[in-house]
């Protein structure tokens, strides 16, 4: 068992024993070093004392050259078994006496430098022998250090005994004490193990102490409480998400960056024929992608994993999908990338568009049939238009000729025989002539109305103010005996066909002049305003007005809201206005009340290019 896998109790005992052993070992080592240093100094002092004694006893032998006395003096060294050799040198540094006396090979022929020192595994002592101021010779001593080695062995035995005893005492003490420390931790570890194994976050660790381990237990239990709450929230969120996914009207499929299916909702089960449990962990390409499209799918995933981009993301795509039965059907697909920390998933929203495709095909066939019908009706309409055109020419020529003849003959008849007519004959003659003139005007208006649909519009930027001013001047000349006030506001330029739009203004302004005939003073306001993308023009008068109940008849052909005796007219003018404005892409409407005047509006699409013309005109 490795150290990382050992139980906590064993680890605590090991730590305590290691610390105790280390402290004991360091203590023994410190004492050992201290004793060795002290013992070495003691050995030096002892050898120096011996050297002092031998030097003092050797002065006479050296002074008188008594070699036998010198040998006797050195023989006292036998009492110390550690001294291996000794020698006396005379004042000329010549070897005078040795110990042992029979062997001089163990001592140097010349005295070494003076002093006491450890050298080469021996203790060496060299001391000058003096008497008064005279130097008589030199003493050489060499001792082994076996005593130190013997002391090493003793210390080693003592240290081993102390360390062993300390280990034993430490183990016995730590065995009892570690339970107080490790038991709460082991209980906490056991609780964590059970929670990790069973995923049961309702379990709580038992608090056995009030120290740091107790605080750790409280924190651990609080963490379990938060995890339990979060687990409940996550479970509820997953349930809600699962309910949303299963209630979605589209199939929802979630895959990872390798194309493995992570989620699959109920609509996907119904659409593709595979249950959720069957497809989880499977490669999506082998489940729903037709074989001829799989290579492109795998290349797209590889490209995204290499570059981080894909052309199919966040787009609405139409493609083919594979049913479990092997049937291939059309789908509409939208893929979104979801990033959570360093994890990337792809969420696909899929709609079966089989019915829509079938409907599109039916619509296409219907459009083809409709187009054919339109072409047929267009041909028929062209024939009808030609017939109407022929009828218009017929009305223009064939009807005008008899009318002109009637009017001409009646004029001649009235001029030549008027003096023979009574009042009734003159009245009837006038009625006939007025009706022929009215019939002529009606034919002219009808021809003008019918030609509006065929005439091509030639548009340009026109000054509406100038057109209105010219028409108002003409109306003033025609009605020079009436009190008419024209109030003209600013009128913006418009992109229109000048000829036909002038007819609109003529009809609206002349109507205002006509229907204010019974007012002492006619007030006619002509203005414009801009609303949204439209330019709205209007003509407002204080004349007879009209009843809004009959508004739907206002712009119809031959529709009149006043009698012929009150106001003359053919009932075609407003219909012409509506036809012209409609061809310009605009609209017409009116507001009014009986005897309170009326306001007629027409709106044209706003053309921003007209603004420079307006600014230029104002300059």
Residue, then its C-alpha position, 0 to 999 in steps of 0.5 A: x500500500x502506498x503512503x497516499x492510500x494509507x488510513x488517516x489513523x496510520x498517517x497520524x501515527x506515522x507523522x507523530x513517530x517521525x517527528x518524535x524520532x527526528x527530534x530524538x535523533x537530532x538531540x542525540x546527534x547534538x550531544x554526540x557532536x558536542x561530546x566528540x569535540x570535548x573529548x578531542x580537546x581532552x585528548x589534546x590536553x592529556x597528550x600535552x600534559x604528558x609532553x610537558x612531563x616528559x620534556x621536563x624529565x628529559x632536560x638533563x639527559x639532553x643536556x649531558x647527552x645521556x641517551x640511556x637516561x633519555x630512553x628511560x624517560x620515554x619508557x614511561x609512555x608504556x603506561x598509556x596504551x594509546x601512545x604508539x611512538x615517541x622520540x627525542x631530538x637534540x638541539x641540532x634536530x638529530x634523532x636522539x632517542x625513540x620509543x619503542x627504543x628498538x624501532x626508530x622507523x615509526x618516527x620521522x628523522x626530523x622533528x615536524x612543526x611544533x604543536x598538538x594536532x590530529x593528523x592522518x588518523x593519529x594525534x600528533x604532539x611536537x614540543x620544544x625542550x628548553x632550559x632557561x633560555x637554552x633550547x635543548x631539543x624536541x619531543x615528538x609524540x604520536x597517539x592513536x584515536x581508538x578511544x574516540x572510535x570506542x566512544x562512537x560505538x558507545x554513543x551509537x548504542x546509547x542513541x539507538x536505545x534512546x531512539x527505540x525507547x522514544x519510538x515505543x513511547x511515542x507509538x503507545x501515546x499517539x495510539x491513544x491520542x490520535x483517536x481524539x484527533x482522527x475520529x471526527x475526521x474519519x467520521x467526516x470522511x465516512x460521511x463524505x464517502x457515503x454521500x459520494x457513493x449514494x448521491x444522497x445529500x440529505x445525510x449529515x456528518x455528526x459533530x464530535x468536537x468544538x475545535x477546528x474539526x468541529x467547524x469543518x464538520x459544520x461547514x461540510x454540513x452547510x455545504x451539503x445543505x446548499x448542494x441538496x437545495x441546488x440538486x433539488x433546483x437542478x432536478x426541477x429545472x431539468x424536469x421543466x426543461x424536459x417538459x418544455x422540450x417534450x411540449x415543443x412543436x419542433x424536434x429538438x436534438x442536442x449533440x456534442x462536438x463529436x456528433x454524439x447525441x446528448x438529448x432527444x425530445x418527444x417530438x424527435x421520437x415521433x418524427x424519426x421513429x427512435x426512442x430517446x433511450x435508443x439514440x442517447x450516446x449514438x452518432x447522430x449521422x448514423x441515425x437521422x442523416x441520409x447516407x449521401x449527406x453523412x460525409x459532408x456532416x463529418x467534414x463540417x464537424x471536423x472543420x468546426x473542431x479545427x477552426x471554431x466556425x461552421x457555415x450552417x450555424x444560426x441559419x434556417x436550412x432545408x435538407x433531407x432527413x432519414x426516418x427509422x423505416x428508411x424513408x427520406x423526407x424534407x426538414x427545416x433545420x436551425x442549429x445553434x452553438x451552446x458554450x458552457x465553460x469549456x464544453x461546446x454542444x450543438x442544439x438543433x431545432x427540426x421541423x418536418x416540412x413534408x406537408x409544406x412541400x406538398x402544399x408548395x407543389x400544389x400552389x406552384x401547379x395552381x399558380x401555373x394554372x392561374x397564370x394560364x387563366x390570367x393569360x387567357x383572361x388577359x387576351x379576353x380583356x384585350x379583346x374587350x378593350x379593343x371593343x371598348x376602344x371601338x365603342x369609344x370611337x363610335x361614341x366619339x364620331x357616330x353619336x357626336x354627328x347626330x348631336x351636332x346635327x340636332x343642335x345645328x338644325x335647332x339653332x337654325x330653326x330657332x333663329x329663323x322661326x323664333x318670332x313665330x314661336x309662342x313661349x312654350x315652343x321657345x322653352x321646348x327649343x331651349x330645352x332641346x338645345x341645352x340637352x344636346x350640349x349636355x349630352x356632348x359634355x357627357x360624351x366628352x367626360x366619358x371619353x376622357x374617363x375611358x382614356x385615362x386607363x390607356x394613357x401612359x404617365x410621364x412623370x417629372x418633378x412638378x411645382x404643385x404651387x405653380x399649377x394651383x396658382x394658374x388654375x386659381x387665376x383661371x377660375x377668378x377670370x371665369x367667375x369675375x363677378x363673384x367674391x372668391x378668396x383663394x388661400x394657398x399654403x405651401x405646397x411641396x413638389x411632387x413626382x407626377x404626370x403634370x398633365x393628369x395631375x393638373x386635371x385633378x387640381x382643376x376638377x377639385x378647385x372647380x368643384x369648390x368654386x361651383x359648390x360655393x356659388x350660393x355663398x356671399x363670399x366663397x372661401x377656398x383653402x388649398x394646402x398640404x401636409x406630410x404624414x409618414x411617407x405621404x404628401x397629402x394635398x387638400x381643397x377645403x371650401x365653405x360651400x354646400x357640403x354633402x351628407x356623409x351617409x352617401x359617401x360611398x357614392x361620391x367617387x362613382x361614375x355618374x353619381x351625384x349628391x345634388x340635383x341638376x337644378x342646384x348644381x350642374x355637372x355630369x357626375x364624372x369629375x370626381x371619378x376622374x380624380x380618383x382614377x388619376x390619383x390611383x394611377x399615381x399610386x395614391x388615394x383619395x377621400x373627402x370629409x363634409x357636412x350639409x351646408x358646412x362645406x367639404x374637404x377633398x384630399x388626395x395623397x401621393x407617396x413622398x419622394x425625398x428627391x423632391x426636397x432639393x427642388x423645393x429648396x431651389x424654388x424657395x431661393 
